[in-house]
């Protein structure tokens, strides 16, 4: 998630890359948080982590549905998959059990800020489904640890 992304409109290829990364990030975050919810290291946050994990898994499905399926975009999908940005974000969650909630807060804040900036690069008409997905994700994440 490059927060310094320009304000030029997103091309189809750039959209594919963004949605691949967002789908993979949502899946990875979901897996981490669901794992945290059941490992017993922080019982006080288990319910919150389970809820967030389930919602992020659903978000991953929504992002995947936004990925254009043209064979002409196979290269973009492959290049975006496994992005180094994913490892960077997940590295922020390598914390002790008692620090998990505090670690999740800035990751979700950063994701929400990024989605807000991404919305500005999407066409109101041509990218309406993607804009709607962003609105749904942002609304869903309003109920998050702070």
VENVEN-V69153 format. One record per residue. N is the residue number from 0. RES is the residue in one small letter. SS is DSSP state (hx for helix, st for strand, lp for the rest). PHI is phi in degrees with one decimal (999 if undefined). OMEGA is omega in degrees with one decimal (999 if undefined). Layout:
BEGIN
n	res	ss	phi	omega
N	RES	SS	PHI	OMEGA
N	RES	SS	PHI	OMEGA
END
This chain:
BEGIN
n	res	ss	phi	omega
0	x	lp	999	-178.5
1	x	lp	-87.9	-176.8
2	x	lp	-66.3	179.3
3	x	lp	-92.3	-178.6
4	x	lp	-58.1	-178.6
5	x	lp	-67.6	-178.6
6	x	lp	-101.7	176.1
7	x	lp	-66.3	178.0
8	x	lp	-58.2	-179.3
9	x	lp	-73.8	172.0
10	x	lp	-81.6	177.8
11	x	hx	-60.5	179.9
12	x	hx	-62.3	177.9
13	x	hx	-65.4	177.1
14	x	hx	-61.6	177.2
15	x	hx	-57.6	-179.2
16	x	hx	-61.2	-179.9
17	x	hx	-60.4	-174.8
18	x	hx	-72.4	174.3
19	x	hx	-62.4	-178.9
20	x	hx	-64.2	179.6
21	x	hx	-64.6	177.8
22	x	hx	-64.3	-179.6
23	x	hx	-67.1	177.8
24	x	hx	-63.4	-179.9
25	x	hx	-61.3	177.9
26	x	hx	-63.2	-178.4
27	x	hx	-64.0	177.6
28	x	hx	-63.6	179.2
29	x	hx	-58.5	-179.5
30	x	hx	-60.2	-179.5
31	x	hx	-65.1	-175.7
32	x	hx	-69.6	176.7
33	x	hx	-64.2	176.0
34	x	hx	-60.3	178.0
35	x	hx	-62.5	-175.1
36	x	hx	-66.7	-176.0
37	x	hx	-116.5	-174.8
38	x	lp	-88.0	175.7
39	x	lp	77.5	-177.5
40	x	lp	-71.9	179.4
41	x	lp	-144.5	-176.5
42	x	hx	-57.3	-178.5
43	x	hx	-65.0	-177.7
44	x	hx	-102.8	-174.5
45	x	hx	-56.4	-177.7
46	x	hx	-64.6	179.5
47	x	hx	-64.0	-179.4
48	x	hx	-65.7	178.2
49	x	hx	-63.5	179.2
50	x	hx	-64.4	178.1
51	x	hx	-61.9	179.8
52	x	hx	-60.5	178.9
53	x	hx	-64.5	180.0
54	x	hx	-67.4	179.0
55	x	hx	-65.2	175.5
56	x	hx	-62.7	177.4
57	x	hx	-66.4	178.0
58	x	hx	-60.5	178.7
59	x	hx	-58.1	177.4
60	x	hx	-62.6	179.4
61	x	hx	-62.1	179.7
62	x	hx	-64.9	179.9
63	x	hx	-60.3	178.4
64	x	hx	-66.1	-180.0
65	x	hx	-87.0	-176.3
66	x	lp	-77.8	178.4
67	x	lp	-61.4	-173.0
68	x	lp	-103.7	179.8
69	x	lp	-66.3	176.1
70	x	hx	-63.4	178.8
71	x	hx	-68.1	-177.9
72	x	hx	-107.9	179.1
73	x	hx	-56.0	-179.6
74	x	hx	-62.1	179.1
75	x	hx	-64.6	179.2
76	x	hx	-63.2	-178.7
77	x	hx	-65.7	-179.2
78	x	hx	-63.7	-177.5
79	x	hx	-72.9	-176.5
80	x	lp	-65.6	179.6
81	x	lp	72.6	-178.3
82	x	lp	-52.4	176.1
83	x	hx	-62.2	178.2
84	x	hx	-62.1	-179.6
85	x	hx	-63.5	179.4
86	x	hx	-62.2	178.9
87	x	hx	-61.4	-178.7
88	x	hx	-66.3	-179.8
89	x	hx	-64.6	177.1
90	x	hx	-61.1	177.6
91	x	lp	-66.8	-178.1
92	x	lp	-98.7	177.1
93	x	lp	-82.5	-175.1
94	x	lp	-134.2	175.2
95	x	lp	-68.3	-178.5
96	x	hx	-52.5	-177.1
97	x	hx	-71.8	-178.6
98	x	hx	-102.0	-173.2
99	x	hx	-62.0	-179.1
100	x	hx	-60.3	179.0
101	x	hx	-63.3	179.7
102	x	hx	-74.9	-178.5
103	x	hx	-70.3	-175.5
104	x	hx	-53.6	-178.0
105	x	hx	-67.3	177.6
106	x	hx	-65.3	179.1
107	x	hx	-68.0	177.4
108	x	hx	-61.8	179.7
109	x	hx	-64.2	177.8
110	x	hx	-60.7	-178.9
111	x	hx	-65.0	177.3
112	x	hx	-63.5	179.2
113	x	hx	-63.0	179.3
114	x	hx	-64.1	175.8
115	x	hx	-61.7	178.3
116	x	hx	-67.6	178.9
117	x	hx	-63.4	178.6
118	x	hx	-56.2	-179.0
119	x	hx	-65.0	-179.2
120	x	lp	-92.3	-177.8
121	x	lp	-97.1	178.1
122	x	lp	-69.8	179.5
123	x	lp	-60.9	-177.4
124	x	lp	-98.6	-175.2
125	x	lp	-65.4	-178.4
126	x	lp	-109.2	-177.3
127	x	hx	-54.9	178.6
128	x	hx	-62.4	178.7
129	x	hx	-67.6	178.0
130	x	hx	-62.7	178.5
131	x	hx	-65.0	177.5
132	x	hx	-60.8	178.5
133	x	hx	-61.0	178.6
134	x	hx	-59.7	179.5
135	x	hx	-63.5	179.8
136	x	hx	-63.9	179.9
137	x	hx	-61.3	178.8
138	x	hx	-64.4	-179.8
139	x	hx	-64.9	-178.4
140	x	lp	-85.6	174.9
141	x	lp	-60.9	178.2
142	x	lp	-93.5	-176.8
143	x	lp	-140.1	175.3
144	x	lp	-63.7	178.3
145	x	lp	-132.5	999
END
